[in-house]
C-alpha cells in the first residue's frame, strides 16, 4: 500500500489500491458494503474506523437480531422505572427521593488472558467510565470471574494476575469491591471470563447522555494522552496492522491503565457536571475515538468536524488510523457550548487534566476528520456507529443435547450412611467452587469511603447512596453455567432467579437487570441456539418478574479451538432499600434460641449440582425447575420481614444446597446451630438438592409466630429447621454429624490459599 497520507481525494482517485480489510476483521461483503456507502474505497483511517466499529464487540452484528426481544417483552410499566436503557453507556433507574442509580456489567475476557493484570485492570477502568459518562459518581464495583481448573498451571498464571489487576485499579480509585463470583471449570481453560460491574448514583436531574447537539458546539478530548496501546483491542487485532511501515516495535492489543489518572478524571468530570458545562459526553473505551466521535455525531442533530492532529499523543509518528483506533485508557470526549469552553478548560486545569479542543458540531450530516489540513475521513456517522452488518446466523439445537439431558444423576451412587453424608458435606464445601473466596476478596478494599453496608461473602453487596436518609442499593451477579448448558432457557432463568433472590435476601426490592452474555463462536449453530434460548429465557423471566433489562454486553468467540466455554449469561440484579439499616446480614448472630426456618420446597433435583460435580465429575440431566412466581412471592416476604424487623439473618440456597448454606451461615456468623432434617425425606436430598426458590432465615423467638403467620398467609411454604446455639461452637445436623466450627473453617477456607499462595 502507498505509505503516503491516504486522503479522501487520494482514495477516490485510486480505487485499485489493495487494502488489508481481512486482516482487520472485515469480511469481503462487509468491505464491499463500505465501498458502496462511500461511493469509493475507504481511506486507511476510514477502514480502521469501520473495522473496529463493525466488530462483534461494538456492532453486535450476530446478536442484535436476538437482543431486540428484550425490547419486545418490556412493558410500559417496566419502562417507567428506567431513565435510560439499552443503547446508552449504562442503564439508569429512578430509586426515589430524587436519586437515580446507574449500573452495567461488561466483559474484558480476551485481554485478561493475554495480559491478566492489565486486562483485568482496564476492564474495571472501562466500566467505571461508562458509569461516569451517565453523569454519576461511581460508588462500587463487582467482578464475576471464571477460570480453568483451579489446579491447572495456567490458572495459577491467570487468576493471581487478574485478581491483582482488579485490586490494583479499583483500590487506587477508592471504589469498594462488593460482589461477584469466582468459578472454575475446564471449559474456561485458555479463555477465562473477566466481567466487571460498576454501580453509580446521581441526582435525577444530573443525568447525561451521549449526543453531539448544537451547531458550533465544541468537541473537547480530555484525560490521558493517546498512545499505541490497545489498538485493535475490540477486534483482537495485531497492532502492526496499522503500523507495518513505521519500524516501531509491535505492541500488544491490551490497554495499559493508570488508576490515578482515572481518579482525577472522575473528580474533574463530576465538577464539570455540577457546573453544567457539558452538553453531551462519551467515554473512550472499545474503538477509542472511532467510537466516541461516530456515536456522539450519530446521536446528535448534525455532523461533526474533528481536527485529528490536535489530539495529544504519547508516541511519535502515529498515523490517523492509529490515533482513531487507539484504546488508550482514561479519556473522555465532551460536547461543550462555546460560551462554556473557558470555564471547562479552567476546571480541567484545576484538576491537572489535559484537555484539548479537537473539533466542533457542524450543520451537515457527515463526520469529517482532517489531519494537518487534509481530509482523511468523510463518512455518514450512523453508518459507522449504528448501521453495521446484521447477521441472521443459523442456529439449531445440538444433536447431542438429547443425550446430555438423558444422562441424569439417577445412575450415580448416593451417600446413605451418616459417615458418607458427613464426608460428602466436607468434600463439597472444600471444593474450589464452593470454598471460601476470601483469598480473592481480601485483596479488594471492600469498605473504602465508608458506605459499604454488605460485601462478600454476603448474599449481595449493599452500598449506601444517601447518608441523610440511609437510602441504598443492593447488587448481585449470578450464573450457574452448568445449568445453562443443560437447558439454556431454564438455566438462564435460574441465573436471574438466583440473582433476584440474593438481592431480596439482603432486604432489598429488586428493580432492574443488567447482563453480560458470554458464549462461544456465533458461527457455530449450536452456540447460537444456546444464545437465542438464553436471551429468550432472560427476557421472558424479566417480564414475569416485572423488572426491565436496562443494558448489558455480549461477548462471543469465548472458546479454545473448537471447544466453546459453558454458556455463561451472567445476570446482575439491582435492588433498592429505603434504609440500609434494615438490611439482612448473611451470618447468624449470637442470640441463643433464634429459630432457623427454611423457606420454599426441596425436591430431588441433583442434575448439574455441586455434589454431582465434586463427587462424580458429572454433568448431565435437567436443571432444577424454576418458578418465578414463587421467587417473587419469596422476595416479597423477605422484604416485608426486613421492613418489620422479623428476620435477623438470611442466606439463599444455591450451589451445594442446604449443606453449603448451613456451613456458610454458621462460619460467617461465627456461631453454632442445631439442625433437624425432615423425617419424611431422604437426608441426602435435603442436604444437597439445589432446588430453586429457597432461603434459610434466622428469626428471633419473639417474632417467630408473626413471621410464620406472614408466610402462611401469603402461601409460602416454610419449615422449622433448627435453632441458633452459640454455646456449642459447632454445626450439629441431627442423625448425620456434628461439625466443630474449627473443622468447617479449615475445610472451607484453606482450599484457595493452598492452591495460590
BAMARLO-341323 format. One record per residue (C-alpha): residue number from 1; x, y negated, z. Coordinates in steps of 0.02 Angstrom, whole numbers. Layout:
- NUM, X, Y, Z;
...
% end
This chain:
- 1, 0, 0, 0;
- 2, 55, -179, -32;
- 3, 141, -241, 127;
- 4, 94, -424, 92;
- 5, -54, -500, 185;
- 6, -211, -417, 120;
- 7, -333, -562, 99;
- 8, -512, -554, 40;
- 9, -460, -630, -127;
- 10, -322, -503, -144;
- 11, -441, -360, -104;
- 12, -565, -421, -235;
- 13, -430, -426, -368;
- 14, -352, -257, -327;
- 15, -493, -130, -321;
- 16, -375, 10, -369;
- 17, -270, -1, -209;
- 18, -272, 163, -113;
- 19, -323, 142, 68;
- 20, -298, 263, 215;
- 21, -481, 274, 262;
- 22, -474, 460, 304;
- 23, -328, 434, 422;
- 24, -432, 301, 508;
- 25, -576, 423, 538;
- 26, -691, 371, 396;
- 27, -773, 497, 281;
- 28, -767, 472, 93;
- 29, -950, 424, 82;
- 30, -929, 303, 228;
- 31, -786, 217, 138;
- 32, -890, 209, -21;
- 33, -1032, 128, 77;
- 34, -914, -5, 145;
- 35, -864, -47, -33;
- 36, -1047, -59, -81;
- 37, -1085, -175, 65;
- 38, -941, -291, 23;
- 39, -950, -276, -167;
- 40, -763, -241, -168;
- 41, -637, -139, -73;
- 42, -611, -193, 109;
- 43, -455, -284, 164;
- 44, -340, -195, 286;
- 45, -419, -295, 428;
- 46, -596, -257, 372;
- 47, -556, -73, 353;
- 48, -488, -75, 531;
- 49, -648, -156, 596;
- 50, -765, -36, 508;
- 51, -663, 116, 556;
- 52, -670, 80, 742;
- 53, -847, 12, 744;
- 54, -914, 157, 641;
- 55, -827, 284, 753;
- 56, -933, 406, 852;
- 57, -891, 312, 1012;
- 58, -953, 143, 952;
- 59, -1089, 181, 824;
- 60, -1173, 336, 899;
- 61, -1191, 395, 720;
- 62, -1225, 577, 766;
- 63, -1331, 542, 919;
- 64, -1439, 390, 882;
- 65, -1574, 492, 794;
- 66, -1600, 585, 957;
- 67, -1568, 441, 1078;
- 68, -1717, 347, 1007;
- 69, -1825, 472, 1101;
- 70, -1784, 378, 1261;
- 71, -1874, 226, 1191;
- 72, -2020, 331, 1128;
- 73, -2051, 403, 1301;
- 74, -2028, 242, 1402;
- 75, -2195, 169, 1454;
- 76, -2232, -15, 1480;
- 77, -2240, 15, 1666;
- 78, -2065, 90, 1661;
- 79, -2003, -57, 1554;
- 80, -2074, -181, 1678;
- 81, -1938, -131, 1802;
- 82, -1798, -174, 1679;
- 83, -1721, -344, 1646;
- 84, -1601, -268, 1519;
- 85, -1593, -94, 1446;
- 86, -1521, 16, 1311;
- 87, -1414, -84, 1190;
- 88, -1342, -205, 1317;
- 89, -1175, -188, 1405;
- 90, -1266, -113, 1554;
- 91, -1443, -87, 1616;
- 92, -1517, -212, 1739;
- 93, -1663, -188, 1858;
- 94, -1753, -307, 1975;
- 95, -1737, -243, 2154;
- 96, -1838, -380, 2241;
- 97, -1803, -537, 2342;
- 98, -1733, -619, 2185;
- 99, -1595, -490, 2167;
- 100, -1551, -390, 2011;
- 101, -1436, -241, 2004;
- 102, -1342, -179, 1851;
- 103, -1262, -8, 1833;
- 104, -1190, 104, 1699;
- 105, -1080, 258, 1677;
- 106, -959, 286, 1533;
- 107, -827, 411, 1481;
- 108, -639, 398, 1464;
- 109, -609, 582, 1433;
- 110, -481, 599, 1295;
- 111, -365, 458, 1352;
- 112, -363, 536, 1526;
- 113, -296, 699, 1458;
- 114, -162, 613, 1354;
- 115, -106, 498, 1496;
- 116, -201, 540, 1655;
- 117, -154, 388, 1760;
- 118, -184, 251, 1632;
- 119, -330, 342, 1550;
- 120, -425, 351, 1714;
- 121, -370, 178, 1774;
- 122, -427, 90, 1617;
- 123, -590, 189, 1621;
- 124, -626, 104, 1787;
- 125, -571, -65, 1719;
- 126, -683, -49, 1566;
- 127, -842, -4, 1659;
- 128, -811, -144, 1785;
- 129, -802, -271, 1642;
- 130, -965, -203, 1570;
- 131, -1049, -246, 1735;
- 132, -960, -414, 1744;
- 133, -1019, -457, 1567;
- 134, -1200, -450, 1628;
- 135, -1164, -592, 1750;
- 136, -1149, -482, 1903;
- 137, -1020, -463, 2038;
- 138, -958, -282, 2034;
- 139, -995, -202, 2202;
- 140, -938, -21, 2194;
- 141, -879, 118, 2080;
- 142, -905, 306, 2071;
- 143, -818, 440, 1968;
- 144, -893, 605, 1908;
- 145, -743, 714, 1861;
- 146, -722, 883, 1777;
- 147, -560, 983, 1762;
- 148, -500, 1154, 1707;
- 149, -471, 1295, 1832;
- 150, -410, 1224, 1997;
- 151, -257, 1337, 1999;
- 152, -208, 1307, 1817;
- 153, -39, 1221, 1791;
- 154, -112, 1088, 1677;
- 155, -245, 1045, 1806;
- 156, -103, 1009, 1926;
- 157, -38, 886, 1797;
- 158, -202, 803, 1753;
- 159, -301, 795, 1916;
- 160, -173, 705, 2026;
- 161, -140, 579, 1889;
- 162, -325, 546, 1860;
- 163, -360, 526, 2045;
- 164, -210, 411, 2066;
- 165, -266, 306, 1918;
- 166, -442, 286, 1986;
- 167, -374, 242, 2158;
- 168, -237, 129, 2093;
- 169, -355, 23, 1990;
- 170, -511, 24, 2098;
- 171, -419, -4, 2261;
- 172, -324, -152, 2189;
- 173, -488, -228, 2129;
- 174, -557, -213, 2305;
- 175, -704, -107, 2248;
- 176, -760, 37, 2359;
- 177, -775, 207, 2277;
- 178, -936, 275, 2349;
- 179, -983, 429, 2249;
- 180, -952, 551, 2108;
- 181, -908, 734, 2088;
- 182, -759, 847, 2062;
- 183, -798, 1008, 1967;
- 184, -681, 1143, 1900;
- 185, -718, 1259, 1754;
- 186, -613, 1346, 1622;
- 187, -707, 1257, 1483;
- 188, -630, 1090, 1535;
- 189, -451, 1152, 1519;
- 190, -374, 1040, 1388;
- 191, -524, 924, 1393;
- 192, -558, 851, 1565;
- 193, -706, 736, 1588;
- 194, -669, 570, 1671;
- 195, -832, 473, 1686;
- 196, -836, 306, 1776;
- 197, -986, 218, 1851;
- 198, -999, 41, 1917;
- 199, -1141, -49, 2005;
- 200, -1153, -237, 2024;
- 201, -1276, -367, 2087;
- 202, -1331, -543, 2039;
- 203, -1475, -661, 2064;
- 204, -1608, -630, 1933;
- 205, -1583, -800, 1853;
- 206, -1396, -767, 1829;
- 207, -1420, -627, 1701;
- 208, -1308, -648, 1547;
- 209, -1325, -561, 1379;
- 210, -1201, -535, 1238;
- 211, -1251, -652, 1097;
- 212, -1171, -794, 999;
- 213, -1305, -926, 975;
- 214, -1297, -1111, 938;
- 215, -1208, -1176, 784;
- 216, -1048, -1263, 836;
- 217, -1030, -1170, 1000;
- 218, -851, -1117, 1031;
- 219, -783, -940, 1045;
- 220, -656, -927, 1187;
- 221, -548, -775, 1218;
- 222, -485, -767, 1397;
- 223, -391, -647, 1508;
- 224, -239, -543, 1465;
- 225, -139, -563, 1305;
- 226, -166, -442, 1161;
- 227, -39, -306, 1132;
- 228, -11, -145, 1037;
- 229, -80, -29, 1171;
- 230, -244, 60, 1139;
- 231, -250, 32, 952;
- 232, -372, 156, 879;
- 233, -417, 221, 1051;
- 234, -603, 238, 1016;
- 235, -571, 345, 864;
- 236, -418, 434, 936;
- 237, -307, 364, 800;
- 238, -118, 355, 797;
- 239, -66, 175, 817;
- 240, 55, 183, 672;
- 241, -93, 194, 553;
- 242, -87, 5, 554;
- 243, 99, -20, 575;
- 244, 193, 106, 469;
- 245, 299, -28, 389;
- 246, 341, -133, 542;
- 247, 479, -22, 608;
- 248, 402, -27, 782;
- 249, 402, 124, 894;
- 250, 236, 216, 890;
- 251, 133, 175, 1045;
- 252, 0, 287, 1122;
- 253, -184, 253, 1091;
- 254, -211, 247, 1280;
- 255, -232, 73, 1351;
- 256, -121, 6, 1491;
- 257, -213, -76, 1635;
- 258, -169, -215, 1757;
- 259, -295, -219, 1901;
- 260, -225, -379, 1974;
- 261, -259, -471, 1810;
- 262, -435, -398, 1810;
- 263, -467, -451, 1990;
- 264, -426, -632, 1946;
- 265, -530, -617, 1787;
- 266, -680, -560, 1890;
- 267, -671, -710, 2005;
- 268, -644, -827, 1858;
- 269, -798, -758, 1768;
- 270, -906, -771, 1922;
- 271, -861, -955, 1942;
- 272, -895, -986, 1758;
- 273, -1066, -905, 1779;
- 274, -1104, -1004, 1936;
- 275, -1063, -1167, 1848;
- 276, -1172, -1121, 1698;
- 277, -1028, -1138, 1575;
- 278, -1065, -982, 1471;
- 279, -1194, -962, 1332;
- 280, -1151, -780, 1293;
- 281, -1013, -661, 1345;
- 282, -942, -493, 1294;
- 283, -803, -390, 1370;
- 284, -667, -319, 1259;
- 285, -664, -131, 1282;
- 286, -676, 0, 1146;
- 287, -634, -75, 974;
- 288, -571, -236, 1055;
- 289, -600, -397, 957;
- 290, -682, -299, 816;
- 291, -821, -254, 935;
- 292, -833, -417, 1032;
- 293, -842, -531, 881;
- 294, -957, -424, 774;
- 295, -1077, -385, 916;
- 296, -1086, -565, 976;
- 297, -1118, -626, 799;
- 298, -1242, -488, 759;
- 299, -1344, -527, 916;
- 300, -1342, -714, 884;
- 301, -1436, -828, 765;
- 302, -1296, -871, 645;
- 303, -1124, -822, 589;
- 304, -950, -840, 663;
- 305, -781, -902, 610;
- 306, -629, -834, 702;
- 307, -453, -902, 684;
- 308, -361, -743, 725;
- 309, -186, -814, 730;
- 310, -237, -913, 886;
- 311, -254, -753, 987;
- 312, -117, -748, 1120;
- 313, -6, -597, 1086;
- 314, 117, -499, 1190;
- 315, 200, -409, 1044;
- 316, 290, -483, 895;
- 317, 238, -459, 715;
- 318, 63, -393, 747;
- 319, -45, -381, 592;
- 320, -226, -443, 583;
- 321, -286, -262, 583;
- 322, -188, -227, 742;
- 323, -250, -383, 830;
- 324, -430, -340, 788;
- 325, -413, -158, 840;
- 326, -307, -176, 997;
- 327, -394, -116, 1155;
- 328, -280, -209, 1274;
- 329, -369, -222, 1439;
- 330, -430, -365, 1550;
- 331, -500, -475, 1409;
- 332, -667, -563, 1388;
- 333, -745, -663, 1246;
- 334, -864, -806, 1287;
- 335, -977, -920, 1186;
- 336, -966, -1096, 1258;
- 337, -1054, -1259, 1214;
- 338, -931, -1392, 1151;
- 339, -976, -1506, 1295;
- 340, -926, -1371, 1419;
- 341, -760, -1319, 1343;
- 342, -653, -1434, 1451;
- 343, -740, -1377, 1610;
- 344, -724, -1195, 1554;
- 345, -538, -1216, 1523;
- 346, -516, -1301, 1692;
- 347, -593, -1153, 1783;
- 348, -479, -1033, 1689;
- 349, -328, -1140, 1731;
- 350, -380, -1141, 1914;
- 351, -376, -951, 1914;
- 352, -219, -944, 1808;
- 353, -313, -852, 1670;
- 354, -253, -877, 1492;
- 355, -395, -949, 1387;
- 356, -392, -993, 1202;
- 357, -524, -1062, 1085;
- 358, -517, -943, 937;
- 359, -670, -994, 835;
- 360, -848, -1055, 830;
- 361, -1027, -1007, 789;
- 362, -1074, -1055, 611;
- 363, -1240, -1083, 525;
- 364, -1211, -944, 399;
- 365, -1237, -756, 412;
- 366, -1057, -698, 394;
- 367, -916, -654, 511;
- 368, -764, -737, 437;
- 369, -590, -708, 509;
- 370, -440, -808, 450;
- 371, -254, -778, 477;
- 372, -139, -927, 454;
- 373, -267, -1008, 339;
- 374, -302, -854, 235;
- 375, -469, -761, 246;
- 376, -440, -579, 295;
- 377, -618, -534, 347;
- 378, -783, -589, 270;
- 379, -922, -469, 317;
- 380, -1105, -467, 370;
- 381, -1082, -439, 558;
- 382, -1231, -324, 579;
- 383, -1157, -202, 454;
- 384, -1007, -185, 567;
- 385, -1094, -186, 736;
- 386, -1264, -107, 709;
- 387, -1283, -33, 535;
- 388, -1157, 107, 540;
- 389, -1192, 280, 472;
- 390, -1340, 379, 538;
- 391, -1316, 566, 532;
- 392, -1454, 695, 546;
- 393, -1336, 833, 598;
- 394, -1406, 1009, 582;
- 395, -1446, 1088, 748;
- 396, -1501, 1264, 792;
- 397, -1519, 1371, 946;
- 398, -1362, 1479, 952;
- 399, -1390, 1660, 909;
- 400, -1302, 1709, 1070;
- 401, -1420, 1610, 1181;
- 402, -1545, 1752, 1200;
- 403, -1406, 1866, 1259;
- 404, -1343, 1735, 1382;
- 405, -1515, 1715, 1458;
- 406, -1546, 1902, 1465;
- 407, -1385, 1929, 1563;
- 408, -1457, 1892, 1734;
- 409, -1385, 1915, 1909;
- 410, -1508, 2056, 1943;
- 411, -1372, 2182, 1899;
- 412, -1245, 2110, 2022;
- 413, -1221, 2190, 2193;
- 414, -1286, 2080, 2333;
- 415, -1221, 2070, 2511;
- 416, -1334, 2161, 2632;
- 417, -1245, 2180, 2798;
- 418, -1205, 2039, 2918;
- 419, -1020, 2060, 2884;
- 420, -1048, 2050, 2696;
- 421, -1154, 1893, 2715;
- 422, -1025, 1812, 2829;
- 423, -888, 1849, 2703;
- 424, -993, 1779, 2560;
- 425, -1026, 1618, 2656;
- 426, -840, 1589, 2688;
- 427, -790, 1632, 2510;
- 428, -918, 1514, 2434;
- 429, -884, 1364, 2548;
- 430, -696, 1381, 2522;
- 431, -707, 1396, 2332;
- 432, -637, 1245, 2237;
- 433, -807, 1186, 2176;
- 434, -891, 1197, 2347;
- 435, -743, 1150, 2457;
- 436, -722, 977, 2531;
- 437, -661, 845, 2408;
- 438, -582, 742, 2547;
- 439, -411, 767, 2467;
- 440, -477, 667, 2319;
- 441, -590, 540, 2404;
- 442, -466, 497, 2542;
- 443, -359, 417, 2407;
- 444, -500, 297, 2368;
- 445, -543, 147, 2476;
- 446, -725, 185, 2515;
- 447, -758, 42, 2635;
- 448, -666, -112, 2570;
- 449, -767, -275, 2578;
- 450, -871, -206, 2721;
- 451, -1034, -175, 2628;
- 452, -1020, 14, 2609;
- 453, -1157, 99, 2709;
- 454, -1135, 278, 2649;
- 455, -998, 356, 2543;
- 456, -934, 529, 2502;
- 457, -967, 658, 2568;
- 458, -1141, 583, 2594;
- 459, -1283, 636, 2478;
- 460, -1270, 469, 2388;
- 461, -1168, 311, 2402;
- 462, -1258, 164, 2481;
- 463, -1200, -16, 2465;
- 464, -1273, -172, 2545;
- 465, -1320, -307, 2419;
- 466, -1388, -444, 2533;
- 467, -1307, -469, 2702;
- 468, -1453, -576, 2764;
- 469, -1597, -455, 2730;
- 470, -1499, -293, 2727;
- 471, -1568, -251, 2554;
- 472, -1459, -124, 2466;
- 473, -1448, 13, 2336;
- 474, -1403, 197, 2331;
- 475, -1322, 282, 2183;
- 476, -1290, 464, 2143;
- 477, -1221, 559, 1994;
- 478, -1252, 743, 1963;
- 479, -1243, 881, 1834;
- 480, -1232, 1069, 1855;
- 481, -1164, 1109, 1682;
- 482, -1186, 1295, 1714;
- 483, -1374, 1268, 1723;
- 484, -1369, 1159, 1565;
- 485, -1275, 1297, 1473;
- 486, -1410, 1423, 1519;
- 487, -1553, 1308, 1468;
- 488, -1507, 1132, 1407;
- 489, -1682, 1061, 1428;
- 490, -1716, 1129, 1602;
- 491, -1535, 1111, 1656;
- 492, -1534, 925, 1616;
- 493, -1696, 903, 1711;
- 494, -1615, 992, 1858;
- 495, -1471, 866, 1848;
- 496, -1597, 725, 1850;
- 497, -1692, 806, 1994;
- 498, -1535, 829, 2098;
- 499, -1475, 651, 2074;
- 500, -1651, 585, 2108;
- 501, -1663, 693, 2264;
- 502, -1492, 638, 2327;
- 503, -1543, 456, 2317;
- 504, -1707, 491, 2407;
- 505, -1617, 594, 2539;
- 506, -1524, 436, 2589;
- 507, -1693, 349, 2614;
- 508, -1691, 250, 2451;
- 509, -1832, 238, 2323;
- 510, -1766, 296, 2152;
- 511, -1796, 162, 2020;
- 512, -1683, 187, 1867;
- 513, -1569, 307, 1773;
- 514, -1406, 296, 1677;
- 515, -1317, 440, 1591;
- 516, -1153, 499, 1516;
- 517, -1186, 638, 1392;
- 518, -1028, 743, 1371;
- 519, -1036, 877, 1234;
- 520, -930, 968, 1107;
- 521, -917, 931, 921;
- 522, -1077, 865, 839;
- 523, -1029, 960, 681;
- 524, -1072, 1121, 774;
- 525, -1260, 1155, 757;
- 526, -1259, 1245, 924;
- 527, -1185, 1093, 1012;
- 528, -1312, 978, 930;
- 529, -1451, 1093, 987;
- 530, -1386, 1078, 1165;
- 531, -1379, 889, 1144;
- 532, -1554, 872, 1071;
- 533, -1628, 981, 1207;
- 534, -1536, 886, 1344;
- 535, -1594, 716, 1280;
- 536, -1774, 775, 1272;
- 537, -1762, 854, 1444;
- 538, -1695, 694, 1520;
- 539, -1818, 580, 1431;
- 540, -1968, 689, 1472;
- 541, -1909, 705, 1653;
- 542, -1890, 518, 1674;
- 543, -2063, 491, 1600;
- 544, -2137, 613, 1726;
- 545, -2046, 531, 1871;
- 546, -2090, 357, 1807;
- 547, -1913, 287, 1806;
- 548, -1827, 219, 1650;
- 549, -1662, 261, 1568;
- 550, -1576, 91, 1566;
- 551, -1424, 140, 1464;
- 552, -1281, 262, 1452;
- 553, -1146, 337, 1346;
- 554, -1119, 483, 1227;
- 555, -952, 574, 1221;
- 556, -933, 703, 1082;
- 557, -787, 811, 1025;
- 558, -751, 873, 1200;
- 559, -676, 1039, 1155;
- 560, -513, 1131, 1132;
- 561, -502, 1210, 961;
- 562, -670, 1289, 927;
- 563, -714, 1307, 1112;
- 564, -831, 1171, 1175;
- 565, -847, 1119, 1356;
- 566, -1001, 1172, 1451;
- 567, -1132, 1041, 1404;
- 568, -1118, 907, 1538;
- 569, -1252, 772, 1535;
- 570, -1207, 675, 1693;
- 571, -1360, 588, 1763;
- 572, -1344, 437, 1876;
- 573, -1493, 376, 1978;
- 574, -1508, 208, 2065;
- 575, -1618, 188, 2218;
- 576, -1669, 37, 2323;
- 577, -1675, 17, 2512;
- 578, -1761, -138, 2580;
- 579, -1648, -124, 2733;
- 580, -1491, -17, 2733;
- 581, -1500, 2, 2922;
- 582, -1635, 134, 2895;
- 583, -1527, 241, 2780;
- 584, -1522, 426, 2823;
- 585, -1348, 497, 2859;
- 586, -1295, 668, 2797;
- 587, -1220, 745, 2955;
- 588, -1324, 792, 3106;
- 589, -1299, 690, 3265;
- 590, -1257, 743, 3442;
- 591, -1432, 738, 3516;
- 592, -1466, 913, 3581;
- 593, -1629, 994, 3531;
- 594, -1663, 899, 3372;
- 595, -1763, 1010, 3256;
- 596, -1694, 1067, 3088;
- 597, -1832, 1079, 2959;
- 598, -1814, 1148, 2783;
- 599, -1923, 1056, 2658;
- 600, -1976, 1144, 2498;
- 601, -1985, 1326, 2445;
- 602, -1849, 1456, 2420;
- 603, -1863, 1581, 2278;
- 604, -1750, 1719, 2214;
- 605, -1653, 1606, 2096;
- 606, -1469, 1655, 2087;
- 607, -1431, 1641, 1900;
- 608, -1295, 1512, 1871;
- 609, -1269, 1496, 2059;
- 610, -1109, 1463, 2155;
- 611, -1123, 1638, 2229;
- 612, -1127, 1715, 2054;
- 613, -978, 1611, 2001;
- 614, -869, 1637, 2154;
- 615, -901, 1820, 2193;
- 616, -933, 1887, 2018;
- 617, -867, 1760, 1889;
- 618, -1038, 1775, 1810;
- 619, -1136, 1651, 1705;
- 620, -1299, 1709, 1629;
- 621, -1486, 1713, 1652;
- 622, -1602, 1566, 1678;
- 623, -1577, 1417, 1793;
- 624, -1695, 1381, 1938;
- 625, -1865, 1314, 1891;
- 626, -1885, 1127, 1906;
- 627, -2045, 1047, 1972;
- 628, -2030, 859, 1951;
- 629, -2199, 826, 2032;
- 630, -2134, 915, 2186;
- 631, -1971, 815, 2178;
- 632, -2072, 654, 2175;
- 633, -2176, 711, 2324;
- 634, -2018, 761, 2418;
- 635, -1942, 589, 2384;
- 636, -2100, 502, 2444;
- 637, -2094, 599, 2607;
- 638, -1909, 564, 2634;
- 639, -1929, 378, 2603;
- 640, -2081, 370, 2717;
- 641, -1988, 468, 2851;
- 642, -1842, 349, 2838;
- 643, -1953, 195, 2848;
- 644, -2043, 262, 3003;
- 645, -1887, 322, 3092;
- 646, -1939, 506, 3086;
- 647, -1778, 577, 3012;
- 648, -1607, 567, 3095;
- 649, -1510, 662, 2960;
- 650, -1542, 745, 2793;
- 651, -1445, 846, 2664;
- 652, -1509, 913, 2499;
- 653, -1488, 1094, 2446;
- 654, -1398, 1121, 2282;
- 655, -1237, 1214, 2240;
- 656, -1208, 1353, 2368;
- 657, -1386, 1345, 2432;
- 658, -1436, 1337, 2615;
- 659, -1270, 1412, 2672;
- 660, -1171, 1270, 2594;
- 661, -1290, 1138, 2660;
- 662, -1282, 1206, 2837;
- 663, -1092, 1210, 2836;
- 664, -1078, 1032, 2769;
- 665, -1211, 967, 2888;
- 666, -1126, 1030, 3045;
- 667, -950, 984, 2988;
- 668, -994, 808, 2932;
- 669, -1089, 781, 3094;
- 670, -957, 874, 3197;
- 671, -1099, 955, 3290;
- 672, -1157, 1135, 3311;
- 673, -1327, 1209, 3267;
- 674, -1427, 1368, 3289;
- 675, -1521, 1431, 3137;
- 676, -1657, 1564, 3120;
- 677, -1696, 1636, 2948;
- 678, -1869, 1687, 2890;
- 679, -1907, 1868, 2934;
- 680, -2013, 1883, 2777;
- 681, -1874, 1850, 2651;
- 682, -1706, 1927, 2608;
- 683, -1571, 1836, 2710;
- 684, -1457, 1835, 2558;
- 685, -1587, 1745, 2452;
- 686, -1620, 1620, 2592;
- 687, -1436, 1580, 2610;
- 688, -1379, 1574, 2428;
- 689, -1529, 1538, 2318;
- 690, -1514, 1372, 2226;
- 691, -1700, 1336, 2207;
- 692, -1729, 1152, 2172;
- 693, -1835, 1029, 2272;
- 694, -1765, 1071, 2444;
- 695, -1691, 964, 2583;
- 696, -1636, 1006, 2760;
- 697, -1685, 870, 2884;
- 698, -1650, 842, 3068;
- 699, -1797, 769, 3163;
- 700, -1797, 701, 3342;
- 701, -1900, 809, 3459;
- 702, -2013, 661, 3495;
- 703, -2055, 642, 3309;
- 704, -2071, 825, 3259;
- 705, -2261, 828, 3262;
- 706, -2279, 663, 3168;
- 707, -2158, 720, 3035;
- 708, -2230, 893, 3007;
- 709, -2405, 819, 3000;
- 710, -2342, 697, 2868;
- 711, -2276, 843, 2765;
- 712, -2433, 946, 2785;
- 713, -2547, 800, 2743;
- 714, -2453, 772, 2580;
- 715, -2444, 957, 2536;
- 716, -2256, 976, 2554;
- 717, -2203, 1149, 2615;
- 718, -2093, 1150, 2770;
- 719, -2020, 1274, 2892;
- 720, -1932, 1253, 3059;
- 721, -1758, 1323, 3030;
- 722, -1661, 1287, 3188;
- 723, -1603, 1161, 3317;
- 724, -1453, 1049, 3342;
- 725, -1338, 1119, 3476;
- 726, -1186, 1006, 3506;
- 727, -1127, 1107, 3656;
- 728, -1093, 1263, 3553;
- 729, -970, 1187, 3428;
- 730, -1025, 1325, 3311;
- 731, -1148, 1363, 3174;
- 732, -1249, 1513, 3231;
- 733, -1355, 1598, 3098;
- 734, -1458, 1725, 3192;
- 735, -1428, 1906, 3140;
- 736, -1291, 1850, 3019;
- 737, -1142, 1771, 3108;
- 738, -1080, 1637, 3225;
- 739, -957, 1522, 3137;
- 740, -847, 1415, 3251;
- 741, -836, 1240, 3179;
- 742, -646, 1251, 3178;
- 743, -653, 1406, 3068;
- 744, -778, 1325, 2949;
- 745, -674, 1168, 2941;
- 746, -520, 1267, 2894;
- 747, -615, 1360, 2758;
- 748, -699, 1204, 2688;
- 749, -558, 1077, 2700;
- 750, -398, 1172, 2661;
- 751, -430, 1227, 2481;
- 752, -385, 1071, 2381;
- 753, -236, 1020, 2490;
- 754, -164, 1195, 2466;
- 755, -182, 1177, 2277;
- 756, -124, 998, 2251;
- 757, -18, 939, 2396;
% end
